[in-house]
Amino acid sequence: MQTTIGDDGLPFLPLEDYVKLSLPQLDALRQEMPIIRTTPARVSLLRDQDVRAMMSHPDLVQIPGPEFCDFVGIPAGRCRTFLETFMLMTNGEDHKHRRGAFARVFAHPVLRQKRDQVRVVADRVIADLPRGTKFDFLALCASRLPAEMIAEVLGLKTEDSAWFAQQVYSLSNSMMIPYVGHEDIEASANALYDFVAATLEDRRQTPQNDLISMLVTDESDRALENEELIYQIMGLILGGSDTTRSGFNMIVARLLSDRSLWDEVQADRSLIPSAIDEALRLEPPVAGVARYSVAPIEVAGATLAAGQLVGLSTMSAMRDETKVSNPEVFDLHRKDRQLPHVVFGAGAHRCLGEMLARLEMEEGLTALLDGAPDIEMIDAPKMVGTLGLRKSTPMIARIP
């Protein structure tokens, strides 16, 4: 890991090297410097103080969909239109309107009422796991849980969840750097679009007691045009399935890597939220968020021009030793947790589905502790990626 000093005086590490950094290398980089340039038009901020401050800076906006697509090289088509339309990559009134359409549906009191439904799904998935033989926990549990839970909450058919989960996992690669596999990603974007469009039309004809029916029958000022709504629901399925899949896999792996941790949570279920927070801090499913400067800004002793991509490395910030003692240690009783949890972002773009993700992980872990208390890990997974969405490798497990 060799850095140089660029013409602007900032440390420079080529993007192709930055994306290959291990966590110890990222830690070493952060300790040496608060900011690093990775391309002539992009920097990464590495320290907690700067990352949190920039999350809501008025001159830093969410990187707009068109700029992101240009940066990573996504051509015209369904995937690009999705990224340009989804609320995550919009700002101002467009973002406010699109997010506002889901305010009632994703209100915390509404989602809390779904806890029992979520637990039923979790119990079913855990009951289906093989006994007496090793299996891929990522495929048979961590992938099924969020897919079937998002289906239950939104009102999609559970039997379709395995299929749309595969489309989502492919489409999520559009948010990883480097961007590769365009043909497969585009095919998944088209398939998911057609699936959501058909579901919305079905609910218009025959409304049910589910969240999608609430959305398509909404006649308030919040309501979205059909095309907009399709892309927002595609994004919600992606966000509710892919990141929770990787996150839950690593939560369970962390607890099983030290049996005393698993046993402690088994004995005291009030530790479940702490276990989730610590796992998300140490192995987050999202490495950071991308912002775009609309005016010159001062940060980390540097002046960044307008039109710069500013990567906020939440993964690095959550390991910042100036804020978290012994940051590499998984501590169920950590007293210096940095709240609110920055893995869910901040400001206007803070994760809309945070409450749902927490419900899924809490009830999933509770169901696993109840239904498979003797589960053991045979091969540990790894989380891959230093930019955008991260991917978990399989975890091989066994239930006696």
C-alpha positions as CSV (number, residue, x, y, z in Angstrom):
1,M,0.0,0.0,0.0
2,Q,2.1,2.9,-1.3
3,T,0.6,6.4,-1.4
4,T,2.1,9.4,-3.2
5,I,1.4,13.1,-2.9
6,G,-0.7,14.6,-5.6
7,D,-0.5,18.1,-7.3
8,D,-3.1,19.3,-4.8
9,G,-1.1,18.2,-1.8
10,L,-3.4,15.4,-0.9
11,P,-2.2,11.8,-0.4
12,F,-3.0,9.7,-3.5
13,L,-3.8,6.0,-3.8
14,P,-5.3,4.8,-7.2
15,L,-8.9,3.7,-6.9
16,E,-8.0,0.2,-8.2
17,D,-5.6,-0.2,-5.2
18,Y,-8.0,1.5,-2.7
19,V,-10.8,-1.1,-3.5
20,K,-8.4,-3.9,-2.6
21,L,-7.5,-2.6,0.9
22,S,-7.9,-5.0,3.8
23,L,-9.4,-3.8,7.1
24,P,-6.0,-3.6,8.8
25,Q,-4.7,-1.6,5.8
26,L,-7.6,0.7,5.9
27,D,-7.0,1.2,9.7
28,A,-3.3,2.0,9.0
29,L,-4.4,4.5,6.3
30,R,-6.8,6.3,8.6
31,Q,-4.2,6.6,11.4
32,E,-1.9,8.3,9.0
33,M,-4.3,10.6,7.1
34,P,-7.9,11.8,7.4
35,I,-8.4,12.1,3.6
36,I,-7.0,10.4,0.5
37,R,-7.5,11.1,-3.2
38,T,-8.4,8.0,-5.3
39,T,-9.0,9.7,-8.7
40,P,-8.6,13.3,-10.0
41,A,-12.3,13.8,-9.2
42,R,-12.8,11.7,-6.1
43,V,-11.6,11.6,-2.4
44,S,-12.3,9.4,0.5
45,L,-12.8,10.7,4.1
46,L,-11.7,8.2,6.7
47,R,-12.2,9.6,10.2
48,D,-15.4,9.6,12.3
49,Q,-15.4,13.3,12.9
50,D,-15.2,14.3,9.3
51,V,-17.5,11.5,8.0
52,R,-20.3,12.5,10.5
53,A,-19.8,16.2,9.8
54,M,-20.0,15.8,6.0
55,M,-23.1,13.5,6.1
56,S,-25.4,16.5,6.4
57,H,-23.2,19.3,5.0
58,P,-25.3,21.7,3.0
59,D,-22.8,21.8,0.1
60,L,-22.6,18.0,-0.2
61,V,-25.5,16.2,-1.8
62,Q,-26.1,12.6,-2.5
63,I,-24.3,11.7,-5.7
64,P,-27.0,12.1,-8.3
65,G,-27.8,9.0,-10.3
66,P,-26.5,10.3,-13.7
67,E,-23.2,11.3,-12.2
68,F,-22.8,7.9,-10.4
69,C,-23.6,6.0,-13.6
70,D,-21.1,8.1,-15.6
71,F,-18.4,7.6,-12.9
72,V,-18.7,3.8,-12.9
73,G,-19.6,3.4,-16.5
74,I,-23.2,2.2,-16.7
75,P,-24.7,2.6,-20.2
76,A,-28.2,3.6,-21.0
77,G,-30.8,1.0,-20.2
78,R,-33.1,-0.3,-17.4
79,C,-30.4,-0.4,-14.7
80,R,-29.3,3.2,-15.4
81,T,-32.8,4.4,-15.4
82,F,-33.4,2.7,-12.1
83,L,-30.3,4.3,-10.5
84,E,-31.3,7.7,-11.9
85,T,-34.8,7.4,-10.6
86,F,-34.5,5.7,-7.2
87,M,-34.9,8.0,-4.3
88,L,-31.4,7.1,-2.9
89,M,-29.7,8.9,-5.8
90,T,-31.9,12.0,-6.0
91,N,-31.9,15.2,-4.0
92,G,-34.0,18.2,-3.2
93,E,-37.7,18.2,-4.1
94,D,-37.4,15.0,-6.2
95,H,-36.0,13.1,-3.2
96,K,-38.4,14.6,-0.7
97,H,-41.4,13.7,-2.9
98,R,-40.3,10.1,-3.6
99,R,-39.3,9.4,0.0
100,G,-42.5,11.1,1.3
101,A,-44.6,8.7,-0.6
102,F,-43.4,6.0,1.8
103,A,-43.5,8.0,5.0
104,R,-46.8,6.4,6.1
105,V,-45.8,2.9,5.0
106,F,-42.4,2.9,6.7
107,A,-43.4,4.9,9.8
108,H,-41.9,3.2,12.9
109,P,-45.2,2.5,14.6
110,V,-46.5,0.8,11.4
111,L,-43.4,-1.4,11.2
112,R,-43.4,-2.3,14.9
113,Q,-46.8,-3.8,14.3
114,K,-45.2,-6.2,11.8
115,R,-42.9,-7.8,14.4
116,D,-45.1,-10.8,14.9
117,Q,-45.3,-11.4,11.1
118,V,-41.6,-11.1,10.8
119,R,-41.1,-13.7,13.6
120,V,-43.4,-16.2,11.9
121,V,-41.3,-16.0,8.8
122,A,-38.1,-16.3,10.8
123,D,-39.4,-19.4,12.7
124,R,-40.3,-21.0,9.4
125,V,-36.9,-20.4,7.8
126,I,-35.1,-21.8,10.9
127,A,-37.3,-24.9,11.0
128,D,-36.4,-25.6,7.4
129,L,-32.7,-25.7,7.9
130,P,-31.0,-29.1,7.6
131,R,-30.1,-31.0,10.7
132,G,-27.1,-33.4,11.1
133,T,-25.2,-32.2,8.0
134,K,-23.3,-29.1,7.0
135,F,-25.0,-26.5,4.8
136,D,-24.5,-23.0,3.4
137,F,-26.0,-20.7,6.0
138,L,-25.8,-17.7,3.7
139,A,-27.9,-19.4,1.0
140,L,-30.4,-21.3,3.2
141,C,-30.9,-18.8,6.0
142,A,-29.3,-15.4,5.7
143,S,-30.6,-15.0,2.1
144,R,-34.1,-16.4,2.8
145,L,-34.8,-14.4,5.9
146,P,-34.8,-10.9,4.4
147,A,-36.3,-11.9,1.1
148,E,-39.3,-13.7,2.7
149,M,-39.6,-11.0,5.3
150,I,-39.7,-8.1,2.8
151,A,-42.2,-10.2,0.8
152,E,-44.4,-10.5,3.9
153,V,-44.2,-6.9,4.8
154,L,-44.7,-5.4,1.3
155,G,-47.3,-8.0,0.3
156,L,-45.4,-10.0,-2.3
157,K,-45.9,-13.7,-2.8
158,T,-43.5,-15.6,-0.5
159,E,-43.1,-18.3,-3.2
160,D,-41.6,-15.6,-5.4
161,S,-39.0,-14.5,-2.9
162,A,-36.2,-16.8,-3.9
163,W,-36.6,-15.7,-7.5
164,F,-36.7,-11.9,-6.9
165,A,-33.9,-12.3,-4.3
166,Q,-31.6,-13.6,-7.1
167,Q,-32.6,-10.6,-9.3
168,V,-31.9,-8.2,-6.5
169,Y,-28.5,-9.7,-5.7
170,S,-27.5,-9.3,-9.3
171,L,-28.9,-5.8,-9.5
172,S,-27.0,-4.8,-6.4
173,N,-23.8,-5.3,-8.3
174,S,-24.6,-2.0,-10.0
175,M,-23.7,-0.3,-6.7
176,M,-20.3,-1.9,-6.4
177,I,-17.0,-0.6,-7.7
178,P,-15.6,-1.7,-10.1
179,Y,-18.8,-2.1,-12.2
180,V,-18.7,-5.5,-14.0
181,G,-21.2,-8.0,-15.4
182,H,-23.5,-5.4,-17.2
183,E,-25.4,-8.0,-19.2
184,D,-26.5,-10.0,-16.2
185,I,-27.3,-6.8,-14.2
186,E,-29.4,-5.3,-17.0
187,A,-31.3,-8.6,-17.4
188,S,-32.1,-8.6,-13.7
189,A,-33.1,-5.0,-13.8
190,N,-35.6,-5.7,-16.6
191,A,-36.9,-8.9,-14.9
192,L,-37.4,-7.1,-11.6
193,Y,-39.1,-4.1,-13.3
194,D,-41.6,-6.4,-15.0
195,F,-42.3,-8.3,-11.8
196,V,-43.0,-5.1,-9.8
197,A,-45.1,-3.6,-12.6
198,A,-47.3,-6.7,-12.8
199,T,-47.6,-6.8,-9.0
200,L,-48.7,-3.1,-8.8
201,E,-51.3,-3.7,-11.5
202,D,-52.7,-6.7,-9.7
203,R,-53.1,-4.7,-6.5
204,R,-54.9,-1.9,-8.4
205,Q,-57.4,-4.4,-9.6
206,T,-57.6,-6.3,-6.3
207,P,-56.3,-4.4,-3.3
208,Q,-55.3,-6.4,-0.3
209,N,-54.3,-5.6,3.3
210,D,-50.6,-5.0,2.5
211,L,-48.2,-2.1,2.0
212,I,-48.2,-2.3,-1.8
213,S,-51.9,-1.9,-1.8
214,M,-51.6,1.1,0.5
215,L,-49.1,2.7,-2.0
216,V,-51.1,2.0,-5.2
217,T,-54.4,3.3,-3.7
218,D,-52.8,6.4,-2.2
219,E,-54.7,9.4,-3.6
220,S,-52.9,12.0,-1.5
221,D,-50.3,14.6,-2.7
222,R,-47.6,12.0,-1.7
223,A,-48.7,9.6,-4.4
224,L,-46.2,8.8,-7.2
225,E,-46.7,8.2,-10.9
226,N,-46.7,4.5,-11.8
227,E,-43.2,4.5,-13.3
228,E,-41.7,6.3,-10.4
229,L,-43.4,3.9,-7.9
230,I,-42.0,0.9,-9.8
231,Y,-38.4,2.1,-9.4
232,Q,-38.9,3.0,-5.8
233,I,-40.2,-0.4,-4.9
234,M,-37.4,-2.1,-6.8
235,G,-35.0,-0.1,-4.7
236,L,-36.8,-1.0,-1.5
237,I,-36.7,-4.7,-2.3
238,L,-33.0,-4.3,-3.0
239,G,-32.3,-2.4,0.2
240,G,-34.4,-4.7,2.3
241,S,-32.9,-7.9,0.9
242,D,-29.3,-7.5,-0.1
243,T,-27.7,-5.6,2.8
244,T,-29.6,-7.5,5.5
245,R,-28.6,-10.8,3.9
246,S,-24.9,-9.9,4.2
247,G,-25.3,-8.2,7.6
248,F,-27.2,-11.1,9.2
249,N,-24.7,-13.6,7.9
250,M,-21.8,-11.7,9.6
251,I,-23.8,-11.2,12.8
252,V,-24.2,-14.9,13.3
253,A,-20.7,-15.6,12.2
254,R,-19.3,-13.1,14.8
255,L,-21.2,-14.7,17.6
256,L,-20.3,-18.3,16.6
257,S,-16.6,-17.4,16.2
258,D,-16.4,-17.2,20.0
259,R,-18.9,-19.6,21.6
260,S,-18.9,-17.6,24.8
261,L,-20.5,-14.7,22.9
262,W,-23.2,-16.9,21.5
263,D,-23.9,-18.4,24.9
264,E,-24.0,-14.9,26.5
265,V,-26.6,-13.7,24.1
266,Q,-28.5,-17.0,24.4
267,A,-28.7,-16.4,28.2
268,D,-29.5,-12.7,27.9
269,R,-31.7,-11.7,24.9
270,S,-31.5,-8.0,25.8
271,L,-28.0,-8.2,24.3
272,I,-29.4,-8.9,20.8
273,P,-29.5,-5.2,19.8
274,S,-25.9,-4.7,21.0
275,A,-24.7,-7.8,19.1
276,I,-26.3,-6.5,15.9
277,D,-24.8,-3.0,16.4
278,E,-21.3,-4.4,17.1
279,A,-21.4,-6.7,14.1
280,L,-22.6,-3.9,11.8
281,R,-19.8,-1.7,13.1
282,L,-17.0,-4.3,12.5
283,E,-18.3,-5.9,9.3
284,P,-20.8,-3.5,7.7
285,P,-22.7,-4.5,4.6
286,V,-22.3,-1.0,3.3
287,A,-18.7,0.4,3.2
288,G,-19.7,4.0,2.8
289,V,-21.8,6.6,1.0
290,A,-21.0,8.8,-1.9
291,R,-21.6,12.5,-1.9
292,Y,-21.1,15.2,-4.5
293,S,-19.9,18.7,-3.8
294,V,-22.0,21.5,-5.3
295,A,-19.7,24.2,-4.0
296,P,-16.1,24.4,-2.6
297,I,-15.9,22.9,0.9
298,E,-13.3,22.8,3.6
299,V,-12.7,19.4,5.3
300,A,-9.8,17.6,6.9
301,G,-7.5,20.5,6.3
302,A,-8.2,20.5,2.5
303,T,-10.3,22.6,0.1
304,L,-12.3,20.5,-2.3
305,A,-13.6,22.1,-5.4
306,A,-17.2,21.9,-6.6
307,G,-18.0,18.9,-8.7
308,Q,-15.9,16.4,-6.6
309,L,-17.1,13.0,-5.6
310,V,-16.6,12.7,-1.8
311,G,-16.6,9.1,-0.4
312,L,-17.6,9.0,3.2
313,S,-16.1,5.8,4.5
314,T,-18.4,4.8,7.3
315,M,-16.6,1.5,7.5
316,S,-13.4,3.3,8.4
317,A,-15.2,5.8,10.7
318,M,-16.8,3.1,12.8
319,R,-13.3,1.7,13.5
320,D,-11.8,5.1,14.4
321,E,-9.7,4.6,17.6
322,T,-10.1,8.2,18.6
323,K,-13.8,7.5,19.1
324,V,-14.0,3.8,19.9
325,S,-11.7,2.1,22.3
326,N,-10.2,-1.2,21.1
327,P,-12.2,-0.8,17.8
328,E,-11.2,-4.2,16.5
329,V,-12.8,-6.0,19.5
330,F,-16.4,-7.3,19.3
331,D,-17.8,-6.0,22.7
332,L,-21.3,-6.8,23.7
333,H,-21.1,-4.3,26.5
334,R,-19.5,-1.4,24.7
335,K,-20.0,1.9,26.5
336,D,-18.7,4.1,23.8
337,R,-21.0,3.2,21.0
338,Q,-21.4,6.1,18.5
339,L,-25.1,6.8,18.1
340,P,-26.9,7.1,15.9
341,H,-25.3,4.2,14.1
342,V,-23.6,5.6,11.1
343,V,-24.0,2.4,9.0
344,F,-27.6,3.6,8.3
345,G,-26.4,7.0,7.1
346,A,-27.6,10.4,8.3
347,G,-29.5,13.4,7.3
348,A,-32.2,13.4,4.6
349,H,-30.8,10.2,3.1
350,R,-30.7,8.2,6.3
351,C,-31.9,4.6,5.5
352,L,-35.7,4.6,5.2
353,G,-35.8,0.9,6.0
354,E,-33.6,1.0,9.2
355,M,-36.5,-0.1,11.4
356,L,-37.4,-2.9,9.1
357,A,-33.8,-4.1,8.9
358,R,-33.5,-4.1,12.7
359,L,-36.7,-6.0,13.0
360,E,-35.5,-8.6,10.5
361,M,-32.1,-9.1,12.2
362,E,-33.5,-9.1,15.8
363,E,-36.3,-11.6,15.1
364,G,-34.0,-13.7,12.8
365,L,-31.4,-14.0,15.6
366,T,-34.0,-14.7,18.2
367,A,-35.5,-17.4,16.1
368,L,-32.1,-18.9,15.5
369,L,-31.2,-18.9,19.2
370,D,-34.6,-20.6,20.0
371,G,-34.8,-23.0,17.1
372,A,-31.1,-24.0,16.6
373,P,-29.3,-23.2,19.9
374,D,-26.5,-25.8,19.1
375,I,-25.7,-24.5,15.6
376,E,-21.9,-24.4,15.0
377,M,-19.8,-22.7,12.3
378,I,-17.5,-24.9,10.2
379,D,-16.2,-22.4,7.7
380,A,-16.3,-18.6,8.5
381,P,-17.4,-16.1,5.9
382,K,-15.6,-13.0,4.8
383,M,-17.1,-9.6,3.8
384,V,-15.6,-8.3,0.6
385,G,-15.4,-4.7,-0.6
386,T,-14.3,-1.2,0.5
387,L,-16.7,1.0,-1.5
388,G,-20.5,1.0,-1.7
389,L,-22.3,-2.3,-1.1
390,R,-20.2,-5.2,0.3
391,K,-20.7,-8.9,-0.3
392,S,-20.4,-11.8,2.1
393,T,-19.0,-15.1,1.2
394,P,-20.8,-18.2,2.3
395,M,-20.7,-19.5,5.9
396,I,-20.8,-23.2,6.2
397,A,-22.6,-24.3,9.4
398,R,-24.1,-27.4,11.0
399,I,-27.0,-28.0,13.3
400,P,-26.6,-31.3,15.3
